[in-house]
Amino acid sequence: MEFSRSFVLCGVVLISCLVFAASLSDTVFYDNFDENWDGRWIVSQSSDYGGKWKYEKSEGHEDYGLLVSEPAKKYGIAADLAEEVDPKDGTVVLQYNLRLQKGLECGGAYLKYLLPQAAGWTPSDFNNESPYSIMFGPDKCGSTNKVHFIFRHKNPTSGKYVEHHLKNPPMPVNDKLSHVYTAVIYPNNTLKLLIDGEEKKTADLLSSDFEPTVIPPEFIPDPEDKKPEDWDDRAKIPDPEASKPDDWDEEAPREIEDLEAEKPEGWLDDEPDEVDDVDAVKPEDWNDEEDGEWEPPKIINPKCEEAPGCGEWTRPTKKNPAYKGKWKAPFIDNPAYQGIWAPKQIPNPEYFVLDKPNLEPIAAIGIEIWTMQDGILFDNILVAHDEAVAAEYRETTWKPKFDVEKEKEAAEVKLDDSEKASAVDGIKGKVFEVLHKIAELQFLSKYKSQIDELLAKGEENATVTLSILATIPILLLTLFYSLIFGKKKKSAPVVSEEAIKKDDPVVPDDAGANKEEAVEEETQEQAGEIEGEEAPAAVRRRTRRDT
């Protein structure tokens, strides 16, 4: 039994080793920058490429990468592959991690997969003219904002290299988190682009998905074919048999004087439009000998501003109903029309047919970019033959970092929201403190209980709070108005009861009425104070006896 278990364990270990070995065999190039890149990557010594590469940690991680350290610079660096990769031999997977720690407004963050150095380049003089097989990755500046996929293809007939650009490529992720870009090229000419493991674009290398297409047109316009001098491509011509009508007056003007117009009443014929400014004063530093004789500036004639117009009145013009302009013959179909001329088509000398594109071999990886932003970090650069290898690296290297960054970002957003809420609560507390003090004012005493109730609801309910805050300007305006204009006029002199009885004895029915009137007057006076308006003077109401 013990032997059986040991046998199974050994089998599992053996299989794991075989799987690991297979994975390594499928990996052509991989650099996780756990160790300083100096020695593996060679910086371009070309004079245009002065940007400094650094070996730096990704912000918030202990993980290192290849960092673009300065803005507004050109950068060039390259590393050789241990062995050449021929995309024609099978599946090729290109993948790398990219973090734009300061965003990307204008610049590139792509990789170039370079031809063997026998094609005419060296790492020390690596530049934008160095021959590459594939260019892949984000590029953003102005209207450009895309993940490039460009491959150079040699025309087997002409021997010329042509760059073929993927049409309608996906847009890069423009935040400050780590992302992983993957391109998979299959033996059946299919290209698949992924961002963070999610498929974003699929294309056929030999189709119209690329501009220009790999296979050129079979026929082209003959460059030596010329348009005959007697070729008539006019679809319409003036009617040669048409003639100008006898009553057609080409000399008639477009506009004529309006004889029905009359000079407006009050028009000042003898007044100029402008007059001297009588209030103007000659500047003290004016020198007649150097500056010439001083004249007051002109201003619009004040009399003309009140009148319909000044100066000599002339009749306005109007459209001439007899105007026809220069006569032209009408157009008719051209009986000699031969159509739009085009050069004849000839067989394209550069035409070819193939089943698979002749993608050039990859012998090195280069980063050749110009960027206005620093803080661009490259990491986990991979060239492999198996998609599963790329997926495994995404899960083990990119995903953990991305999850940490995402959690940190969410925490920062939550903290920011919390700080904003605290700030709002602080303002809210001060506002309600002021409102409670306003509620203590004497002239609002009758409504204090209602105001206190409303403020209590506002402090508990955000919707009510907004309503209360919206009414603050109105309350303050009312308070200001009450303080400035709310004083009562002096009441009319109070007449003593003895005088009233003497002049106008009150019968029992009148006594009750007078008491009600006094209460009503007092109520009106109080209401006048609350509304901030002048309360009417106390005037004795006429009794029934007065009527």
Order of alpha helices (4+ residues) and beta strands (2+ residues): alpha-beta-beta-beta-beta-beta-beta-beta-beta-beta-beta-beta-beta-beta-beta-beta-beta-beta-beta-beta-alpha-beta-alpha-beta-beta-beta-beta-beta-alpha-alpha-alpha-alpha-alpha-alpha
